[in-house]
Each structure stands twice: as C-alpha cells, then as structure tokens.
Amino acid sequence: MTADPVITQQVPTAAPLPPTVRASLSPSRAADFKTCPLLYRFRSIDRLPERPTVEQARGTLVHAVLERLFDLPAAGRTPEAAGDLVAPQWDRLVTEQPELAGLFTDEGKVDPAEFLRSAAALLQGYFTVEDPRRLEPAERESLISAVIDDELLIRGYLDRLDVAPDGALRVVDYKTGGAPREAFEARALFQLKFYALVLWRTRGVVPRVLRLLYLRDAEVCDYAPDAEELRRFERTVVALWRAIEQATAAQDFRPRPSRLCDWCSHQALCPSYGGTPPPFPERAATPDPLRDARSRPAPPGADE
C-alpha cells in the first residue's frame, strides 16, 4: 500500500511554560516505569550508562536515513537513494556518538559491511509499505510538548507528522523490529497515544491516524484514537507520574520481572537476578523540576 499525499503546514510556536510546571515526562520514561519501576530508576534517577546494542544502532541508522530521505526532491526519494544514504549517515552517527564504533571491536562479532547491508534491507521494507515520493511530511524528528494537570510537562520526539489538505493529522512511527507482538505493540501504541495527547492539547486536533510501520516485515498497524480515549489516557499519564513521585519520595522502585528482562542492561544490579541496586542518589530527594532530561526517546529499536 502507499500513503495518501500530504502537505506541509506551518508548525505552531511553542508557548512558554507556566510557572506551575514541576516536572516532565517522556513516553520512553513513562513506559519504563510501567514496564518495571526499577528500570525507570536505573535510567532516570541513577542515570546508569547503557552500551548500545547492534539492534539499537541499526534502528538509529535507519531512522536517520529516513529523516534525510525527505530532504531530497520528491522524485529522488528512491530505494537506491536511500541505500546511498546508509554509509554517510552511519559515519555521521559514529562521529556524533563515538561509542557506536565499539560495536565493531567486540572480537569481530559484528561485521561492519553486514551491519550496513542489514540496515539497507530494512529500508527496502519501508518502500514496500510507503511511497515517499507522494509524501511531504509536516515535521520530522520533531520535539513536541504540552502541559497537563497544570504541573506536568509531557514531551517527546515524533518520527514523522503528516498533515492532510483538510488538516487531519497522522502520526507515523518507524519500527525496525519484527512484526507486532503483544507486549511490544502495547508499548508502541502507548508512545503514540502520548504524542496524540500532546498534539490534541496543543493544536486542538485529535490525530486521525496513529501509524506504526514495521519495516522488517513490511507491515502497517493503524490506530484511530478519539477525544474520550485521550482524556482517559491523560488521566493515566497523570496517575503514572504521581506514582513515580511517590516511589521517589519513598525511594522504593521495585523490579517487575517479565520477558522484557531478557533485553535489560542492568540484570547484574537487579534483586530479581541476585543483584543489589546502587545507593539511592541524594539528589533524587530534591529533583530538578524538569528532571526527565532524557526526553529524547530511547535509541530506535530499544523498545522493539
């Protein structure tokens, strides 16, 4: 299938934050807490480093190529052009994030040429489900934010926002993992509802479509939210943040074991695996009002 053509519209200027705002939350960090409160603590409070995986790096690369693809004239957005972007974009990413180069020094377990070929193969999946020559996205890799409950700033980065001639919005998220699986699809839709809530609260428009593009299996998952659903979701997000505040005040972030533990970088510190978390940081007792500094989502592929 191909997507309907869209047009670019002027992006509204972000309004200044009200003085009542005390905290911020991104969809990635909110999903962390839902998945496992201890994972949220490790990432958002302890700020423990995480070595990028091959899957995460490949996802980051594919996202970068798809973003740059739309810099080309419409007629030039071909599979060949996307393939030509792979190596230059990888070079740029390694320059900006030198730790990515370490993927190829681990006893030769990752072959650089094969890595780039695998990224190019995922791009072929993209061209199976969309024709970028018929698209002019309104926004790409765009930071959006809104204040809810007068005190909480919610924010995150959209992969892509399309605006139709009638003003309808379509939020598009690229997934470089496999076809939808229950646990991962629920997390992905949570992320997209987060974005839909921000757009509704800032632009007064409920997105017509939330679209997940699964590139590996060339599948499309569309979801159509409504205003009542977003109201309920807003209450869920506020309740989630209050639970985070309570856990922070009590310094009580408990692990929630699941099959997602297989992908966790912090098993050695997790009580569920015989580990001991580090001492709770003193700075967490008096958090920065906008302490969720990792508002940039987890590397693409991390939640896939």
C-alpha positions as CSV (number, residue, x, y, z in Angstrom):
1,M,0.0,0.0,0.0
2,T,1.0,3.6,-0.4
3,A,0.2,6.6,1.8
4,D,-2.1,9.4,0.8
5,P,-0.3,12.6,-0.2
6,V,0.0,15.3,2.5
7,I,1.1,18.9,2.5
8,T,3.4,20.8,4.8
9,Q,1.8,23.3,7.2
10,Q,3.3,25.9,9.5
11,V,4.4,24.5,12.8
12,P,3.0,26.4,15.8
13,T,5.4,28.2,18.0
14,A,5.8,26.6,21.4
15,A,4.2,28.5,24.3
16,P,6.3,29.4,27.4
17,L,5.9,27.0,30.3
18,P,3.6,28.1,33.1
19,P,5.4,28.7,36.4
20,T,3.4,25.9,38.0
21,V,5.2,23.2,36.0
22,R,7.2,21.0,38.4
23,A,8.3,18.0,36.3
24,S,8.4,16.5,32.9
25,L,7.9,13.0,31.5
26,S,8.6,11.5,28.1
27,P,6.9,8.4,26.6
28,S,10.0,6.3,26.9
29,R,10.5,7.1,30.6
30,A,6.8,6.6,31.3
31,A,6.9,3.3,29.5
32,D,9.9,2.3,31.6
33,F,8.0,2.8,34.8
34,K,5.0,0.9,33.5
35,T,7.3,-2.0,32.4
36,C,9.5,-2.0,35.6
37,P,9.8,0.7,38.2
38,L,13.4,-0.3,38.9
39,L,14.3,0.1,35.2
40,Y,12.9,3.7,35.4
41,R,15.1,4.3,38.5
42,F,18.2,3.0,36.8
43,R,17.6,5.1,33.7
44,S,16.1,8.3,35.0
45,I,17.4,8.7,38.6
46,D,20.7,6.7,38.7
47,R,21.4,7.6,35.0
48,L,23.3,4.3,34.6
49,P,25.1,4.1,31.2
50,E,23.8,1.5,28.7
51,R,26.0,0.2,26.0
52,P,24.2,0.4,22.7
53,T,23.2,-2.9,21.1
54,V,23.5,-3.8,17.4
55,E,19.7,-3.7,17.1
56,Q,19.5,-0.2,18.7
57,A,22.3,1.1,16.5
58,R,20.7,-0.3,13.3
59,G,17.4,1.3,14.3
60,T,19.1,4.6,14.9
61,L,20.8,4.4,11.5
62,V,17.5,3.5,9.7
63,H,15.7,6.4,11.4
64,A,18.5,8.8,10.4
65,V,18.3,7.7,6.7
66,L,14.5,8.0,6.6
67,E,14.8,11.5,8.1
68,R,17.3,12.6,5.5
69,L,15.5,10.9,2.7
70,F,12.8,13.6,2.8
71,D,15.5,16.3,2.3
72,L,15.7,15.1,-1.3
73,P,13.4,16.3,-4.0
74,A,10.3,14.1,-4.2
75,A,11.3,12.3,-7.4
76,G,14.6,11.4,-6.0
77,R,13.3,9.5,-3.0
78,T,14.0,6.1,-4.3
79,P,15.3,2.9,-2.8
80,E,18.6,3.5,-4.5
81,A,18.9,7.0,-3.0
82,A,18.0,5.6,0.5
83,G,20.7,3.0,0.1
84,D,23.2,5.6,-0.9
85,L,22.5,7.4,2.4
86,V,23.3,4.5,4.7
87,A,27.1,4.7,4.8
88,P,27.3,8.5,5.1
89,Q,24.7,8.6,7.8
90,W,26.5,5.9,9.8
91,D,29.7,7.9,9.5
92,R,27.9,10.9,10.9
93,L,26.3,8.9,13.8
94,V,29.7,7.5,14.8
95,T,31.2,10.9,14.7
96,E,28.4,12.3,17.0
97,Q,28.3,9.1,19.2
98,P,31.8,7.5,19.2
99,E,30.5,4.7,21.5
100,L,28.8,3.3,18.4
101,A,32.2,2.4,16.9
102,G,32.6,-0.1,19.8
103,L,30.1,-2.4,18.2
104,F,32.7,-3.5,15.7
105,T,35.6,-4.0,18.2
106,D,34.0,-6.8,20.2
107,E,36.1,-9.7,19.0
108,G,34.7,-9.3,15.5
109,K,31.2,-10.4,16.4
110,V,29.7,-7.7,14.3
111,D,30.8,-7.3,10.7
112,P,30.6,-3.6,9.6
113,A,29.7,-4.5,6.0
114,E,27.0,-6.9,7.1
115,F,25.6,-4.3,9.5
116,L,25.2,-1.7,6.8
117,R,23.6,-4.3,4.5
118,S,21.1,-5.2,7.2
119,A,20.1,-1.6,7.6
120,A,19.7,-1.3,3.8
121,A,17.4,-4.4,3.9
122,L,15.2,-2.7,6.4
123,L,14.9,0.3,4.2
124,Q,13.6,-2.0,1.4
125,G,10.8,-2.9,3.8
126,Y,9.9,0.8,4.1
127,F,9.5,1.2,0.4
128,T,7.1,-1.8,0.4
129,V,4.6,0.0,2.6
130,E,5.1,3.6,1.6
131,D,6.0,5.7,-1.5
132,P,7.9,8.7,-0.1
133,R,7.7,10.4,-3.5
134,R,4.0,11.1,-2.7
135,L,4.7,12.5,0.8
136,E,5.7,15.9,2.1
137,P,5.8,15.4,5.9
138,A,4.9,18.4,8.0
139,E,7.5,17.5,10.7
140,R,10.3,15.0,11.1
141,E,12.2,14.1,14.3
142,S,10.2,17.0,15.9
143,L,10.1,17.7,19.7
144,I,6.6,18.3,20.8
145,S,5.4,19.1,24.3
146,A,2.3,20.1,26.3
147,V,1.5,20.8,30.0
148,I,-1.2,18.7,31.6
149,D,-2.7,18.8,35.1
150,D,-1.1,22.3,35.3
151,E,2.1,20.8,36.7
152,L,3.4,18.1,34.3
153,L,5.2,18.8,31.0
154,I,4.9,15.8,28.7
155,R,7.2,15.8,25.7
156,G,8.8,13.6,23.1
157,Y,10.2,13.3,19.6
158,L,7.9,12.3,16.7
159,D,9.5,10.3,13.9
160,R,7.1,11.9,11.5
161,L,3.9,14.0,11.4
162,D,1.8,14.2,8.2
163,V,-0.8,16.9,7.7
164,A,-3.5,16.2,5.1
165,P,-5.1,19.0,3.0
166,D,-8.1,19.0,5.3
167,G,-5.9,19.5,8.4
168,A,-6.1,15.9,9.6
169,L,-3.0,14.7,11.4
170,R,-1.2,11.3,11.0
171,V,1.5,10.4,13.5
172,V,4.0,7.9,12.0
173,D,6.5,5.8,13.9
174,Y,9.1,3.6,12.3
175,K,9.8,0.3,14.0
176,T,12.8,-1.7,12.9
177,G,11.9,-4.8,15.0
178,G,9.7,-7.7,13.8
179,A,6.0,-7.8,13.3
180,P,3.8,-6.6,16.1
181,R,3.9,-8.7,19.2
182,E,1.5,-8.1,22.1
183,A,4.0,-6.7,24.7
184,F,5.9,-4.6,22.2
185,E,2.8,-3.4,20.3
186,A,1.2,-2.2,23.6
187,R,4.3,-0.2,24.4
188,A,4.5,1.3,20.9
189,L,0.8,2.3,21.0
190,F,1.3,3.9,24.4
191,Q,4.1,6.0,22.9
192,L,1.9,7.1,20.0
193,K,-1.1,7.9,22.3
194,F,1.4,10.1,24.3
195,Y,2.1,12.0,21.1
196,A,-1.6,12.2,20.2
197,L,-2.4,13.7,23.6
198,V,0.3,16.4,23.1
199,L,-1.0,17.3,19.7
200,W,-4.6,17.4,20.9
201,R,-3.8,19.6,23.8
202,T,-1.5,22.0,21.8
203,R,-3.3,22.1,18.5
204,G,-6.9,21.2,19.3
205,V,-6.9,18.3,16.8
206,V,-7.2,14.6,17.6
207,P,-4.9,12.8,15.2
208,R,-6.9,10.8,12.7
209,V,-4.4,8.0,12.5
210,L,-1.5,6.7,14.7
211,R,0.6,4.6,12.3
212,L,3.3,2.0,13.2
213,L,5.4,1.0,10.2
214,Y,7.1,-2.3,10.9
215,L,10.0,-2.3,8.4
216,R,11.4,-5.8,8.9
217,D,8.1,-7.5,8.0
218,A,6.8,-4.6,5.8
219,E,3.6,-4.3,7.9
220,V,1.4,-1.3,8.8
221,C,-0.6,-1.0,12.0
222,D,-3.1,1.9,12.1
223,Y,-4.9,3.0,15.1
224,A,-7.6,5.8,15.3
225,P,-7.9,7.4,18.7
226,D,-10.8,9.7,19.8
227,A,-11.1,12.5,22.3
228,E,-12.7,10.5,25.1
229,E,-9.9,7.9,24.8
230,L,-7.3,10.7,25.0
231,R,-9.0,12.1,28.1
232,R,-8.7,8.7,29.8
233,F,-5.1,8.4,28.6
234,E,-4.3,11.8,30.1
235,R,-5.7,10.7,33.5
236,T,-3.5,7.6,33.2
237,V,-0.4,9.6,32.5
238,V,-1.0,11.9,35.5
239,A,-1.6,8.9,37.7
240,L,1.6,7.4,36.5
241,W,3.6,10.5,37.3
242,R,2.1,10.6,40.8
243,A,3.1,7.0,41.3
244,I,6.6,8.0,40.2
245,E,6.7,10.9,42.7
246,Q,5.5,8.6,45.5
247,A,8.2,6.0,44.6
248,T,10.8,8.7,44.5
249,A,9.8,10.1,47.9
250,A,9.8,6.6,49.4
251,Q,13.0,5.6,47.5
252,D,11.1,2.5,46.6
253,F,11.4,1.3,42.9
254,R,10.7,-2.4,42.8
255,P,11.6,-4.7,39.9
256,R,8.8,-6.2,37.8
257,P,10.2,-9.3,36.1
258,S,8.8,-10.1,32.7
259,R,10.1,-11.5,29.4
260,L,11.4,-8.0,28.6
261,C,14.1,-8.6,31.2
262,D,16.0,-10.5,28.5
263,W,16.8,-7.2,26.9
264,C,17.7,-5.3,30.1
265,S,21.2,-3.9,30.6
266,H,21.0,-3.9,34.4
267,Q,20.4,-7.5,35.4
268,A,23.6,-7.6,37.5
269,L,22.1,-4.9,39.7
270,C,18.5,-6.3,39.9
271,P,17.3,-8.1,43.0
272,S,15.3,-10.5,40.8
273,Y,18.7,-11.7,39.4
274,G,20.6,-11.7,42.7
275,G,21.9,-8.2,42.3
276,T,21.9,-5.1,44.6
277,P,20.9,-1.7,43.3
278,P,23.4,1.2,44.0
279,P,22.6,3.6,46.9
280,F,19.7,5.9,46.1
281,P,21.1,9.2,44.8
282,E,20.7,12.1,47.3
283,R,19.9,14.5,44.5
284,A,16.7,12.5,43.8
285,A,15.2,13.7,47.1
286,T,15.0,17.3,45.7
287,P,14.6,16.7,41.9
288,D,15.0,19.3,39.3
289,P,11.5,20.5,38.2
290,L,12.3,19.2,34.7
291,R,14.5,16.3,35.8
292,D,13.4,13.9,33.0
293,A,16.4,15.2,31.0
294,R,16.4,12.1,28.8
295,S,13.4,13.4,26.9
296,R,14.9,12.1,23.8
297,P,13.4,8.6,23.3
298,A,15.5,5.5,23.8
299,P,17.5,4.7,20.8
300,P,15.2,3.4,18.0
301,G,14.9,-0.3,18.3
302,A,15.3,-0.3,22.0
303,D,11.6,-1.0,22.6
304,E,11.1,-3.1,19.6
